[in-house]
Amino acid sequence: MNSMFSGCSSLTSLNLSNFKTENVKDMSYMFSDCSSLTSLNLSNFKTENVKDMNSMFSGCSRLTSLNLSNFKTENVQNMNSMFSGCSSLTSLDLSNFKTENVEAMSHMFYKCNSLQTIYCNTTWTCSLSWDMFSGCTSLQGAVPYDESETDVSVANPETGYFTKKESTGVTTVTTDGDANIQAIYSTDGKRLNELQSGLNIVRMSNGTTQKILRK
């Protein structure tokens, strides 16, 4: 599936929920430079045998949300530029990603300048990771973005740019001082204008992330 839809710059919507991908090993550049794509359904993708995701979504500059909750990445070796230039993404949930075998993550989130939150509970390590977060000027996790810190050393939820995702339960928002709601997201990472019925992910002005269940 290397470069399968690469350069389809007029494509706005793509539903691949019926694709059979369990034997695929290479998804590099699959959607690269699909610059008009706003909707992408990969809900049934089987990726447990994929080794290469290099530039898979690179240049998808109008994609505002991406649900990768079903992705299995334990055999992936290359994630270079995977989300590079996804300048409209505001949130990514990579809490299911396993990156122990990944050797290359350079430019993985390069110039994702609208990206505010990356949900991931684990610490990533990698031998090649230059400019991994370069240009992610809106990103904040455990610490706010610093243009001098852009490699894999800040790919963690304790001292880096990742935000921990609670696995169970609902946290009621309690604030200290002047903390208030800064941004609201659905569970698949789409930014919302207001609280919706069901579970909402809420980012507070003091840097914390809460869950709100609205009935």
Backbone as JSON Lines, residues from 0, in Angstrom:
{"i":0,"aa":"M","n":[0.82,-1.21,0.0],"ca":[0.0,0.0,0.0],"c":[0.85,1.26,0.0]}
{"i":1,"aa":"N","n":[2.13,1.11,-0.26],"ca":[3.03,2.25,-0.35],"c":[2.5,3.27,-1.36]}
{"i":2,"aa":"S","n":[2.32,4.52,-0.91],"ca":[1.93,5.65,-1.77],"c":[0.59,5.45,-2.47]}
{"i":3,"aa":"M","n":[-0.27,4.64,-1.91],"ca":[-1.52,4.25,-2.57],"c":[-2.38,5.45,-2.97]}
{"i":4,"aa":"F","n":[-2.56,6.41,-2.06],"ca":[-3.36,7.6,-2.34],"c":[-2.49,8.87,-2.37]}
{"i":5,"aa":"S","n":[-1.22,8.71,-2.39],"ca":[-0.29,9.84,-2.33],"c":[-0.53,10.84,-3.46]}
{"i":6,"aa":"G","n":[-0.61,12.11,-3.07],"ca":[-0.78,13.18,-4.05],"c":[-2.19,13.37,-4.57]}
{"i":7,"aa":"C","n":[-3.16,12.69,-3.96],"ca":[-4.57,12.89,-4.36],"c":[-5.07,14.17,-3.71]}
{"i":8,"aa":"S","n":[-4.62,15.29,-4.23],"ca":[-4.79,16.59,-3.57],"c":[-6.21,17.12,-3.61]}
{"i":9,"aa":"S","n":[-7.09,16.55,-4.42],"ca":[-8.48,17.01,-4.48],"c":[-9.43,16.11,-3.69]}
{"i":10,"aa":"L","n":[-8.92,15.02,-3.17],"ca":[-9.73,14.07,-2.4],"c":[-10.12,14.68,-1.06]}
{"i":11,"aa":"T","n":[-11.43,14.71,-0.76],"ca":[-11.9,15.34,0.48],"c":[-12.35,14.33,1.53]}
{"i":12,"aa":"S","n":[-12.78,13.15,1.11],"ca":[-13.3,12.16,2.05],"c":[-12.93,10.76,1.58]}
{"i":13,"aa":"L","n":[-12.61,9.89,2.54],"ca":[-12.19,8.55,2.19],"c":[-12.63,7.58,3.29]}
{"i":14,"aa":"N","n":[-13.46,6.61,2.91],"ca":[-13.94,5.59,3.85],"c":[-13.33,4.25,3.47]}
{"i":15,"aa":"L","n":[-12.37,3.8,4.27],"ca":[-11.69,2.54,4.0],"c":[-12.02,1.49,5.05]}
{"i":16,"aa":"S","n":[-13.21,1.6,5.63],"ca":[-13.6,0.71,6.72],"c":[-13.74,-0.75,6.27]}
{"i":17,"aa":"N","n":[-13.83,-1.0,4.96],"ca":[-13.95,-2.37,4.47],"c":[-12.64,-2.94,3.94]}
{"i":18,"aa":"F","n":[-11.55,-2.19,4.05],"ca":[-10.26,-2.67,3.58],"c":[-9.77,-3.85,4.43]}
{"i":19,"aa":"K","n":[-9.21,-4.84,3.76],"ca":[-8.59,-5.97,4.45],"c":[-7.08,-5.74,4.42]}
{"i":20,"aa":"T","n":[-6.51,-5.44,5.58],"ca":[-5.11,-5.02,5.62],"c":[-4.24,-5.89,6.53]}
{"i":21,"aa":"E","n":[-4.75,-7.03,6.95],"ca":[-4.03,-7.82,7.95],"c":[-2.69,-8.35,7.48]}
{"i":22,"aa":"N","n":[-2.47,-8.42,6.16],"ca":[-1.19,-8.91,5.64],"c":[-0.27,-7.81,5.11]}
{"i":23,"aa":"V","n":[-0.7,-6.59,5.24],"ca":[0.08,-5.46,4.72],"c":[1.29,-5.19,5.61]}
{"i":24,"aa":"K","n":[2.44,-4.94,4.99],"ca":[3.67,-4.64,5.73],"c":[4.15,-3.21,5.51]}
{"i":25,"aa":"D","n":[3.72,-2.59,4.42],"ca":[4.22,-1.25,4.09],"c":[3.06,-0.3,3.84]}
{"i":26,"aa":"M","n":[2.89,0.7,4.72],"ca":[1.89,1.75,4.55],"c":[2.54,3.12,4.41]}
{"i":27,"aa":"S","n":[3.81,3.14,4.06],"ca":[4.52,4.42,3.94],"c":[3.91,5.27,2.82]}
{"i":28,"aa":"Y","n":[3.81,6.56,3.08],"ca":[3.29,7.55,2.11],"c":[1.87,7.25,1.64]}
{"i":29,"aa":"M","n":[1.15,6.43,2.34],"ca":[-0.16,5.97,1.87],"c":[-1.11,7.12,1.58]}
{"i":30,"aa":"F","n":[-1.15,8.13,2.47],"ca":[-2.05,9.27,2.28],"c":[-1.27,10.58,2.16]}
{"i":31,"aa":"S","n":[0.0,10.52,1.88],"ca":[0.82,11.73,1.87],"c":[0.34,12.72,0.82]}
{"i":32,"aa":"D","n":[0.33,13.99,1.23],"ca":[-0.07,15.1,0.37],"c":[-1.51,15.0,-0.13]}
{"i":33,"aa":"C","n":[-2.37,14.36,0.64],"ca":[-3.82,14.44,0.4],"c":[-4.29,15.72,1.08]}
{"i":34,"aa":"S","n":[-3.93,16.83,0.5],"ca":[-4.01,18.13,1.16],"c":[-5.43,18.67,1.33]}
{"i":35,"aa":"S","n":[-6.42,18.06,0.68],"ca":[-7.82,18.5,0.84],"c":[-8.63,17.54,1.69]}
{"i":36,"aa":"L","n":[-8.0,16.47,2.13],"ca":[-8.71,15.43,2.88],"c":[-9.14,15.94,4.26]}
{"i":37,"aa":"T","n":[-10.45,15.87,4.52],"ca":[-10.98,16.3,5.82],"c":[-11.6,15.15,6.61]}
{"i":38,"aa":"S","n":[-11.88,14.04,5.95],"ca":[-12.5,12.89,6.62],"c":[-11.82,11.6,6.17]}
{"i":39,"aa":"L","n":[-11.35,10.81,7.14],"ca":[-10.64,9.57,6.83],"c":[-11.06,8.5,7.83]}
{"i":40,"aa":"N","n":[-11.72,7.45,7.33],"ca":[-12.21,6.36,8.18],"c":[-11.31,5.14,8.02]}
{"i":41,"aa":"L","n":[-10.53,4.86,9.08],"ca":[-9.65,3.69,9.09],"c":[-10.05,2.74,10.21]}
{"i":42,"aa":"S","n":[-11.33,2.72,10.53],"ca":[-11.82,2.06,11.74],"c":[-11.55,0.56,11.79]}
{"i":43,"aa":"N","n":[-11.4,-0.1,10.64],"ca":[-11.17,-1.54,10.64],"c":[-9.78,-1.93,10.15]}
{"i":44,"aa":"F","n":[-8.88,-0.98,10.1],"ca":[-7.52,-1.28,9.66],"c":[-6.84,-2.25,10.62]}
{"i":45,"aa":"K","n":[-6.23,-3.29,10.07],"ca":[-5.42,-4.23,10.84],"c":[-3.96,-3.93,10.5]}
{"i":46,"aa":"T","n":[-3.2,-3.5,11.49],"ca":[-1.83,-3.05,11.21],"c":[-0.76,-3.83,11.97]}
{"i":47,"aa":"E","n":[-1.13,-4.98,12.51],"ca":[-0.19,-5.71,13.36],"c":[1.05,-6.2,12.62]}
{"i":48,"aa":"N","n":[0.99,-6.3,11.28],"ca":[2.15,-6.76,10.51],"c":[2.88,-5.63,9.79]}
{"i":49,"aa":"V","n":[2.4,-4.42,9.95],"ca":[3.01,-3.28,9.27],"c":[4.35,-2.94,9.91]}
{"i":50,"aa":"K","n":[5.37,-2.74,9.07],"ca":[6.71,-2.38,9.53],"c":[7.07,-0.93,9.19]}
{"i":51,"aa":"D","n":[6.42,-0.39,8.15],"ca":[6.79,0.95,7.7],"c":[5.57,1.86,7.62]}
{"i":52,"aa":"M","n":[5.57,2.93,8.45],"ca":[4.53,3.96,8.41],"c":[5.15,5.32,8.1]}
{"i":53,"aa":"N","n":[6.3,5.32,7.48],"ca":[6.98,6.55,7.12],"c":[6.08,7.46,6.28]}
{"i":54,"aa":"S","n":[5.87,8.7,6.75],"ca":[5.11,9.72,6.01],"c":[3.69,9.29,5.67]}
{"i":55,"aa":"M","n":[3.11,8.42,6.46],"ca":[1.8,7.85,6.15],"c":[0.73,8.93,5.97]}
{"i":56,"aa":"F","n":[0.72,9.94,6.86],"ca":[-0.28,11.02,6.78],"c":[0.38,12.37,6.47]}
{"i":57,"aa":"S","n":[1.6,12.36,6.06],"ca":[2.35,13.59,5.82],"c":[1.65,14.5,4.81]}
{"i":58,"aa":"G","n":[1.49,15.76,5.17],"ca":[0.89,16.72,4.26],"c":[-0.63,16.71,4.21]}
{"i":59,"aa":"C","n":[-1.27,15.97,5.12],"ca":[-2.74,16.0,5.21],"c":[-3.14,17.24,6.0]}
{"i":60,"aa":"S","n":[-2.98,18.38,5.38],"ca":[-3.03,19.67,6.09],"c":[-4.43,20.11,6.5]}
{"i":61,"aa":"R","n":[-5.48,19.48,5.98],"ca":[-6.84,19.86,6.36],"c":[-7.52,18.83,7.26]}
{"i":62,"aa":"L","n":[-6.82,17.8,7.58],"ca":[-7.38,16.77,8.46],"c":[-7.41,17.29,9.89]}
{"i":63,"aa":"T","n":[-8.63,17.39,10.46],"ca":[-8.77,17.97,11.8],"c":[-8.83,16.92,12.9]}
{"i":64,"aa":"S","n":[-9.14,15.68,12.55],"ca":[-9.16,14.6,13.54],"c":[-8.76,13.3,12.87]}
{"i":65,"aa":"L","n":[-8.23,12.39,13.68],"ca":[-7.74,11.12,13.16],"c":[-7.87,10.07,14.26]}
{"i":66,"aa":"N","n":[-8.7,9.08,14.02],"ca":[-8.93,8.02,15.01],"c":[-8.06,6.81,14.67]}
{"i":67,"aa":"L","n":[-7.03,6.6,15.48],"ca":[-6.1,5.49,15.28],"c":[-6.17,4.5,16.43]}
{"i":68,"aa":"S","n":[-7.33,4.46,17.1],"ca":[-7.47,3.65,18.31],"c":[-7.33,2.15,18.05]}
{"i":69,"aa":"N","n":[-7.52,1.72,16.81],"ca":[-7.42,0.3,16.47],"c":[-6.03,-0.07,15.95]}
{"i":70,"aa":"F","n":[-5.13,0.89,15.81],"ca":[-3.82,0.61,15.24],"c":[-2.97,-0.24,16.2]}
{"i":71,"aa":"K","n":[-2.34,-1.27,15.63],"ca":[-1.36,-2.09,16.35],"c":[0.01,-1.77,15.74]}
{"i":72,"aa":"T","n":[0.9,-1.25,16.56],"ca":[2.17,-0.76,16.02],"c":[3.4,-1.48,16.57]}
{"i":73,"aa":"E","n":[3.2,-2.63,17.18],"ca":[4.31,-3.3,17.85],"c":[5.42,-3.76,16.9]}
{"i":74,"aa":"N","n":[5.12,-3.88,15.59],"ca":[6.14,-4.31,14.63],"c":[6.65,-3.19,13.74]}
{"i":75,"aa":"V","n":[6.14,-1.99,13.95],"ca":[6.57,-0.85,13.12],"c":[8.0,-0.46,13.46]}
{"i":76,"aa":"Q","n":[8.81,-0.22,12.43],"ca":[10.2,0.18,12.6],"c":[10.45,1.63,12.18]}
{"i":77,"aa":"N","n":[9.61,2.14,11.29],"ca":[9.82,3.49,10.75],"c":[8.56,4.33,10.89]}
{"i":78,"aa":"M","n":[8.66,5.41,11.69],"ca":[7.58,6.38,11.82],"c":[8.05,7.78,11.43]}
{"i":79,"aa":"N","n":[9.12,7.87,10.68],"ca":[9.6,9.17,10.21],"c":[8.47,9.95,9.53]}
{"i":80,"aa":"S","n":[8.31,11.22,9.9],"ca":[7.38,12.14,9.22],"c":[5.95,11.62,9.15]}
{"i":81,"aa":"M","n":[5.57,10.75,10.05],"ca":[4.25,10.1,9.98],"c":[3.11,11.1,9.93]}
{"i":82,"aa":"F","n":[3.17,12.16,10.76],"ca":[2.13,13.18,10.8],"c":[2.65,14.55,10.35]}
{"i":83,"aa":"S","n":[3.79,14.58,9.74],"ca":[4.42,15.83,9.33],"c":[3.5,16.68,8.46]}
{"i":84,"aa":"G","n":[3.35,17.95,8.82],"ca":[2.52,18.85,8.03],"c":[1.03,18.69,8.22]}
{"i":85,"aa":"C","n":[0.61,17.93,9.23],"ca":[-0.82,17.83,9.55],"c":[-1.19,19.05,10.39]}
{"i":86,"aa":"S","n":[-1.24,20.18,9.74],"ca":[-1.31,21.47,10.42],"c":[-2.68,21.82,10.99]}
{"i":87,"aa":"S","n":[-3.7,21.01,10.72],"ca":[-5.04,21.28,11.28],"c":[-5.4,20.35,12.43]}
{"i":88,"aa":"L","n":[-4.6,19.34,12.68],"ca":[-4.85,18.45,13.82],"c":[-4.65,19.2,15.12]}
{"i":89,"aa":"T","n":[-5.61,19.07,16.04],"ca":[-5.48,19.72,17.34],"c":[-5.2,18.72,18.46]}
{"i":90,"aa":"S","n":[-5.52,17.46,18.22],"ca":[-5.34,16.43,19.24],"c":[-5.1,15.08,18.58]}
{"i":91,"aa":"L","n":[-4.22,14.28,19.19],"ca":[-3.95,12.93,18.71],"c":[-3.95,11.98,19.91]}
{"i":92,"aa":"D","n":[-4.7,10.9,19.8],"ca":[-4.7,9.88,20.84],"c":[-3.84,8.71,20.37]}
{"i":93,"aa":"L","n":[-2.63,8.63,20.9],"ca":[-1.7,7.56,20.55],"c":[-1.45,6.66,21.76]}
{"i":94,"aa":"S","n":[-2.44,6.6,22.65],"ca":[-2.28,5.85,23.9],"c":[-2.15,4.35,23.67]}
{"i":95,"aa":"N","n":[-2.56,3.88,22.49],"ca":[-2.44,2.46,22.18],"c":[-1.16,2.13,21.41]}
{"i":96,"aa":"F","n":[-0.38,3.14,21.04],"ca":[0.83,2.92,20.26],"c":[1.9,2.19,21.08]}
{"i":97,"aa":"K","n":[2.5,1.17,20.47],"ca":[3.65,0.48,21.06],"c":[4.83,0.74,20.13]}
{"i":98,"aa":"T","n":[5.88,1.34,20.68],"ca":[6.97,1.82,19.83],"c":[8.32,1.19,20.16]}
{"i":99,"aa":"E","n":[8.31,0.07,20.84],"ca":[9.57,-0.55,21.26],"c":[10.48,-0.91,20.1]}
{"i":100,"aa":"N","n":[9.91,-1.21,18.92],"ca":[10.72,-1.62,17.78],"c":[10.96,-0.51,16.76]}
{"i":101,"aa":"V","n":[10.45,0.67,17.06],"ca":[10.63,1.79,16.13],"c":[12.07,2.3,16.2]}
{"i":102,"aa":"E","n":[12.7,2.44,15.05],"ca":[14.08,2.9,14.96],"c":[14.19,4.34,14.49]}
{"i":103,"aa":"A","n":[13.14,4.86,13.85],"ca":[13.21,6.2,13.28],"c":[11.91,6.96,13.52]}
{"i":104,"aa":"M","n":[12.03,8.14,14.17],"ca":[10.88,9.01,14.44],"c":[11.16,10.46,14.04]}
{"i":105,"aa":"S","n":[12.19,10.7,13.25],"ca":[12.52,12.07,12.87],"c":[11.36,12.73,12.13]}
{"i":106,"aa":"H","n":[11.11,14.0,12.46],"ca":[10.05,14.79,11.83],"c":[8.65,14.18,12.0]}
{"i":107,"aa":"M","n":[8.48,13.33,12.98],"ca":[7.2,12.61,13.12],"c":[6.01,13.56,13.22]}
{"i":108,"aa":"F","n":[6.15,14.65,14.0],"ca":[5.07,15.63,14.17],"c":[5.47,17.0,13.61]}
{"i":109,"aa":"Y","n":[6.4,17.03,12.7],"ca":[6.97,18.27,12.17],"c":[5.91,19.23,11.62]}
{"i":110,"aa":"K","n":[5.94,20.44,12.13],"ca":[5.04,21.52,11.7],"c":[3.56,21.19,11.9]}
{"i":111,"aa":"C","n":[3.26,20.4,12.91],"ca":[1.86,20.24,13.34],"c":[1.56,21.4,14.27]}
{"i":112,"aa":"N","n":[1.46,22.59,13.71],"ca":[1.46,23.81,14.51],"c":[0.14,24.09,15.23]}
{"i":113,"aa":"S","n":[-0.92,23.33,14.94],"ca":[-2.18,23.46,15.68],"c":[-2.35,22.37,16.73]}
{"i":114,"aa":"L","n":[-1.45,21.42,16.74],"ca":[-1.55,20.29,17.66],"c":[-1.3,20.74,19.09]}
{"i":115,"aa":"Q","n":[-2.31,20.53,19.93],"ca":[-2.23,20.96,21.32],"c":[-1.99,19.8,22.29]}
{"i":116,"aa":"T","n":[-2.53,18.63,21.96],"ca":[-2.47,17.51,22.9],"c":[-2.14,16.2,22.18]}
{"i":117,"aa":"I","n":[-1.16,15.47,22.72],"ca":[-0.88,14.1,22.29],"c":[-1.08,13.19,23.5]}
{"i":118,"aa":"Y","n":[-2.11,12.37,23.45],"ca":[-2.39,11.46,24.55],"c":[-1.53,10.2,24.42]}
{"i":119,"aa":"C","n":[-0.69,9.98,25.42],"ca":[0.14,8.79,25.46],"c":[0.68,8.62,26.87]}
{"i":120,"aa":"N","n":[0.56,7.43,27.41],"ca":[0.95,7.18,28.8],"c":[2.34,6.61,28.96]}
{"i":121,"aa":"T","n":[3.03,6.35,27.85],"ca":[4.33,5.69,27.92],"c":[5.46,6.62,27.46]}
{"i":122,"aa":"T","n":[6.67,6.24,27.84],"ca":[7.87,6.96,27.4],"c":[8.44,6.27,26.17]}
{"i":123,"aa":"W","n":[8.66,7.05,25.12],"ca":[9.2,6.5,23.88],"c":[10.71,6.66,23.85]}
{"i":124,"aa":"T","n":[11.38,5.71,23.23],"ca":[12.81,5.82,22.97],"c":[13.07,5.46,21.51]}
{"i":125,"aa":"C","n":[14.1,6.06,20.94],"ca":[14.38,5.84,19.53],"c":[15.77,6.37,19.21]}
{"i":126,"aa":"S","n":[16.46,5.73,18.29],"ca":[17.83,6.15,17.96],"c":[17.87,7.34,17.01]}
{"i":127,"aa":"L","n":[16.84,7.5,16.17],"ca":[16.8,8.61,15.21],"c":[15.53,9.42,15.44]}
{"i":128,"aa":"S","n":[15.68,10.65,15.92],"ca":[14.47,11.43,16.26],"c":[14.66,12.93,16.09]}
{"i":129,"aa":"W","n":[15.57,13.37,15.22],"ca":[15.79,14.8,15.09],"c":[14.53,15.51,14.58]}
{"i":130,"aa":"D","n":[14.3,16.7,15.14],"ca":[13.15,17.55,14.77],"c":[11.81,16.82,14.88]}
{"i":131,"aa":"M","n":[11.73,15.89,15.78],"ca":[10.5,15.1,15.95],"c":[9.29,15.99,16.22]}
{"i":132,"aa":"F","n":[9.45,17.01,17.08],"ca":[8.37,17.92,17.44],"c":[8.6,19.34,16.91]}
{"i":133,"aa":"S","n":[9.52,19.52,16.01],"ca":[9.85,20.85,15.51],"c":[8.64,21.52,14.86]}
{"i":134,"aa":"G","n":[8.35,22.75,15.27],"ca":[7.22,23.49,14.72],"c":[5.89,23.21,15.39]}
{"i":135,"aa":"C","n":[5.89,22.4,16.45],"ca":[4.65,22.1,17.19],"c":[4.43,23.18,18.24]}
{"i":136,"aa":"T","n":[4.24,24.4,17.8],"ca":[4.26,25.57,18.68],"c":[3.08,25.65,19.64]}
{"i":137,"aa":"S","n":[2.0,24.91,19.39],"ca":[0.82,24.94,20.27],"c":[0.81,23.79,21.27]}
{"i":138,"aa":"L","n":[1.78,22.9,21.16],"ca":[1.76,21.66,21.94],"c":[2.11,21.9,23.41]}
{"i":139,"aa":"Q","n":[1.33,21.25,24.27],"ca":[1.62,21.27,25.7],"c":[1.17,19.97,26.33]}
{"i":140,"aa":"G","n":[2.08,19.35,27.07],"ca":[1.75,18.14,27.81],"c":[2.08,18.35,29.26]}
{"i":141,"aa":"A","n":[3.06,17.59,29.75],"ca":[3.54,17.83,31.11],"c":[4.26,19.17,31.19]}
{"i":142,"aa":"V","n":[4.86,19.57,30.06],"ca":[5.53,20.87,29.97],"c":[5.11,21.55,28.68]}
{"i":143,"aa":"P","n":[5.18,22.88,28.6],"ca":[4.85,23.57,27.36],"c":[5.95,23.4,26.32]}
{"i":144,"aa":"Y","n":[5.62,23.66,25.08],"ca":[6.56,23.5,23.97],"c":[7.76,24.43,24.11]}
{"i":145,"aa":"D","n":[8.92,23.89,23.82],"ca":[10.17,24.63,23.83],"c":[10.9,24.31,22.53]}
{"i":146,"aa":"E","n":[11.14,25.31,21.7],"ca":[11.72,25.06,20.38],"c":[13.13,24.46,20.44]}
{"i":147,"aa":"S","n":[13.76,24.5,21.6],"ca":[15.09,23.91,21.74],"c":[15.04,22.43,22.15]}
{"i":148,"aa":"E","n":[13.83,21.94,22.44],"ca":[13.65,20.54,22.85],"c":[12.66,19.87,21.9]}
{"i":149,"aa":"T","n":[13.18,19.19,20.89],"ca":[12.28,18.65,19.85],"c":[12.56,17.2,19.47]}
{"i":150,"aa":"D","n":[13.38,16.5,20.26],"ca":[13.64,15.11,19.91],"c":[12.89,14.16,20.85]}
{"i":151,"aa":"V","n":[13.22,12.89,20.79],"ca":[12.47,11.87,21.53],"c":[12.61,12.0,23.05]}
{"i":152,"aa":"S","n":[13.55,12.8,23.51],"ca":[13.73,12.97,24.96],"c":[12.51,13.61,25.61]}
{"i":153,"aa":"V","n":[11.66,14.29,24.82],"ca":[10.45,14.9,25.36],"c":[9.19,14.13,24.94]}
{"i":154,"aa":"A","n":[9.38,12.91,24.46],"ca":[8.24,12.04,24.1],"c":[7.87,11.18,25.3]}
{"i":155,"aa":"N","n":[7.35,11.85,26.33],"ca":[6.94,11.16,27.55],"c":[5.92,12.03,28.29]}
{"i":156,"aa":"P","n":[5.12,11.43,29.18],"ca":[4.07,12.19,29.87],"c":[4.49,12.77,31.22]}
{"i":157,"aa":"E","n":[5.73,12.54,31.63],"ca":[6.19,13.05,32.92],"c":[6.91,14.39,32.79]}
{"i":158,"aa":"T","n":[7.86,14.47,31.87],"ca":[8.66,15.69,31.7],"c":[8.65,16.19,30.26]}
{"i":159,"aa":"G","n":[7.74,15.64,29.46],"ca":[7.72,15.97,28.04],"c":[6.38,16.48,27.55]}
{"i":160,"aa":"Y","n":[6.11,16.25,26.27],"ca":[4.95,16.85,25.6],"c":[3.72,15.94,25.55]}
{"i":161,"aa":"F","n":[3.81,14.74,26.09],"ca":[2.65,13.85,26.1],"c":[1.74,14.17,27.29]}
{"i":162,"aa":"T","n":[0.45,13.87,27.1],"ca":[-0.55,14.02,28.16],"c":[-1.08,12.64,28.52]}
{"i":163,"aa":"K","n":[-1.1,12.32,29.8],"ca":[-1.61,11.02,30.22],"c":[-3.11,10.94,29.99]}
{"i":164,"aa":"K","n":[-3.55,9.78,29.53],"ca":[-4.98,9.54,29.32],"c":[-5.48,8.59,30.39]}
{"i":165,"aa":"E","n":[-6.5,9.02,31.1],"ca":[-7.08,8.16,32.13],"c":[-7.78,6.99,31.46]}
{"i":166,"aa":"S","n":[-7.55,5.78,31.97],"ca":[-8.12,4.59,31.34],"c":[-9.55,4.31,31.77]}
{"i":167,"aa":"T","n":[-9.88,4.66,33.01],"ca":[-11.23,4.4,33.51],"c":[-11.69,5.54,34.38]}
{"i":168,"aa":"G","n":[-13.0,5.56,34.61],"ca":[-13.54,6.54,35.55],"c":[-13.72,7.91,34.92]}
{"i":169,"aa":"V","n":[-14.38,8.78,35.67],"ca":[-14.64,10.14,35.24],"c":[-14.15,11.09,36.31]}
{"i":170,"aa":"T","n":[-13.37,12.05,35.89],"ca":[-12.87,13.04,36.83],"c":[-13.77,14.26,36.8]}
{"i":171,"aa":"T","n":[-14.25,14.66,37.95],"ca":[-15.05,15.87,38.04],"c":[-14.12,17.06,38.1]}
{"i":172,"aa":"V","n":[-14.43,18.09,37.34],"ca":[-13.56,19.25,37.29],"c":[-13.66,20.03,38.59]}
{"i":173,"aa":"T","n":[-12.53,20.16,39.26],"ca":[-12.42,21.04,40.41],"c":[-11.26,21.96,40.14]}
{"i":174,"aa":"T","n":[-11.42,23.23,40.36],"ca":[-10.39,24.18,39.99],"c":[-9.82,24.88,41.19]}
{"i":175,"aa":"D","n":[-8.57,25.28,41.05],"ca":[-7.9,26.08,42.06],"c":[-7.67,27.47,41.48]}
{"i":176,"aa":"G","n":[-7.99,28.48,42.24],"ca":[-7.74,29.83,41.77],"c":[-8.59,30.18,40.57]}
{"i":177,"aa":"D","n":[-7.93,30.61,39.51],"ca":[-8.64,31.1,38.33],"c":[-8.67,30.08,37.19]}
{"i":178,"aa":"A","n":[-8.38,28.81,37.46],"ca":[-8.37,27.8,36.4],"c":[-9.75,27.66,35.79]}
{"i":179,"aa":"N","n":[-9.82,27.6,34.46],"ca":[-11.09,27.43,33.77],"c":[-10.89,26.57,32.54]}
{"i":180,"aa":"I","n":[-12.0,26.21,31.91],"ca":[-11.94,25.36,30.72],"c":[-11.32,26.13,29.57]}
{"i":181,"aa":"Q","n":[-10.28,25.53,28.97],"ca":[-9.59,26.16,27.86],"c":[-9.98,25.55,26.52]}
{"i":182,"aa":"A","n":[-10.19,24.22,26.51],"ca":[-10.55,23.53,25.27],"c":[-11.31,22.25,25.61]}
{"i":183,"aa":"I","n":[-12.22,21.85,24.7],"ca":[-13.04,20.66,24.9],"c":[-12.86,19.74,23.69]}
{"i":184,"aa":"Y","n":[-12.68,18.43,23.94],"ca":[-12.49,17.47,22.86],"c":[-13.4,16.26,23.05]}
{"i":185,"aa":"S","n":[-13.78,15.65,21.94],"ca":[-14.48,14.37,22.01],"c":[-13.45,13.28,22.29]}
{"i":186,"aa":"T","n":[-13.9,12.07,22.57],"ca":[-12.98,10.98,22.91],"c":[-12.12,10.55,21.72]}
{"i":187,"aa":"D","n":[-12.53,10.9,20.49],"ca":[-11.7,10.58,19.33],"c":[-10.81,11.74,18.9]}
{"i":188,"aa":"G","n":[-10.73,12.77,19.77],"ca":[-9.79,13.85,19.54],"c":[-10.31,15.05,18.78]}
{"i":189,"aa":"K","n":[-11.59,15.06,18.42],"ca":[-12.14,16.2,17.68],"c":[-12.47,17.35,18.63]}
{"i":190,"aa":"R","n":[-12.03,18.55,18.26],"ca":[-12.29,19.7,19.12],"c":[-13.76,20.1,19.04]}
{"i":191,"aa":"L","n":[-14.35,20.42,20.2],"ca":[-15.76,20.78,20.3],"c":[-15.9,22.23,20.74]}
{"i":192,"aa":"N","n":[-17.04,22.82,20.4],"ca":[-17.32,24.19,20.82],"c":[-17.93,24.26,22.21]}
{"i":193,"aa":"E","n":[-18.56,23.16,22.64],"ca":[-19.19,23.12,23.95],"c":[-19.28,21.67,24.42]}
{"i":194,"aa":"L","n":[-19.59,21.48,25.7],"ca":[-19.74,20.13,26.24],"c":[-20.88,19.4,25.55]}
{"i":195,"aa":"Q","n":[-20.63,18.15,25.15],"ca":[-21.64,17.32,24.5],"c":[-22.12,16.24,25.46]}
{"i":196,"aa":"S","n":[-23.25,15.62,25.13],"ca":[-23.73,14.49,25.92],"c":[-22.72,13.35,25.84]}
{"i":197,"aa":"G","n":[-22.46,12.71,26.97],"ca":[-21.46,11.66,27.01],"c":[-20.15,12.15,27.59]}
{"i":198,"aa":"L","n":[-19.07,11.48,27.24],"ca":[-17.76,11.78,27.81],"c":[-17.04,12.85,27.01]}
{"i":199,"aa":"N","n":[-16.55,13.86,27.71],"ca":[-15.78,14.95,27.1],"c":[-14.39,14.99,27.73]}
{"i":200,"aa":"I","n":[-13.38,15.29,26.92],"ca":[-12.03,15.51,27.41],"c":[-11.82,17.02,27.48]}
{"i":201,"aa":"V","n":[-11.5,17.52,28.67],"ca":[-11.43,18.97,28.89],"c":[-10.03,19.36,29.31]}
{"i":202,"aa":"R","n":[-9.5,20.37,28.64],"ca":[-8.2,20.91,28.99],"c":[-8.38,22.21,29.75]}
{"i":203,"aa":"M","n":[-7.76,22.29,30.94],"ca":[-7.92,23.45,31.8],"c":[-6.8,24.46,31.57]}
{"i":204,"aa":"S","n":[-7.06,25.7,31.97],"ca":[-6.09,26.77,31.77],"c":[-4.84,26.6,32.61]}
{"i":205,"aa":"N","n":[-4.91,25.75,33.64],"ca":[-3.72,25.52,34.47],"c":[-2.88,24.35,33.97]}
{"i":206,"aa":"G","n":[-3.22,23.83,32.76],"ca":[-2.43,22.78,32.14],"c":[-2.89,21.37,32.41]}
{"i":207,"aa":"T","n":[-3.87,21.18,33.29],"ca":[-4.35,19.83,33.6],"c":[-5.4,19.4,32.57]}
{"i":208,"aa":"T","n":[-5.59,18.09,32.48],"ca":[-6.61,17.52,31.59],"c":[-7.62,16.75,32.44]}
{"i":209,"aa":"Q","n":[-8.9,17.02,32.21],"ca":[-9.96,16.4,32.99],"c":[-10.93,15.66,32.07]}
{"i":210,"aa":"K","n":[-11.74,14.79,32.66],"ca":[-12.84,14.15,31.95],"c":[-14.15,14.6,32.57]}
{"i":211,"aa":"I","n":[-15.1,14.94,31.72],"ca":[-16.43,15.34,32.19],"c":[-17.47,14.47,31.5]}
{"i":212,"aa":"L","n":[-18.33,13.86,32.28],"ca":[-19.44,13.07,31.75],"c":[-20.7,13.91,31.84]}
{"i":213,"aa":"R","n":[-21.24,14.27,30.68],"ca":[-22.46,15.06,30.65],"c":[-23.63,14.18,30.25]}
{"i":214,"aa":"K","n":[-24.67,14.18,31.07],"ca":[-25.84,13.33,30.8],"c":[-26.84,14.06,29.92]}
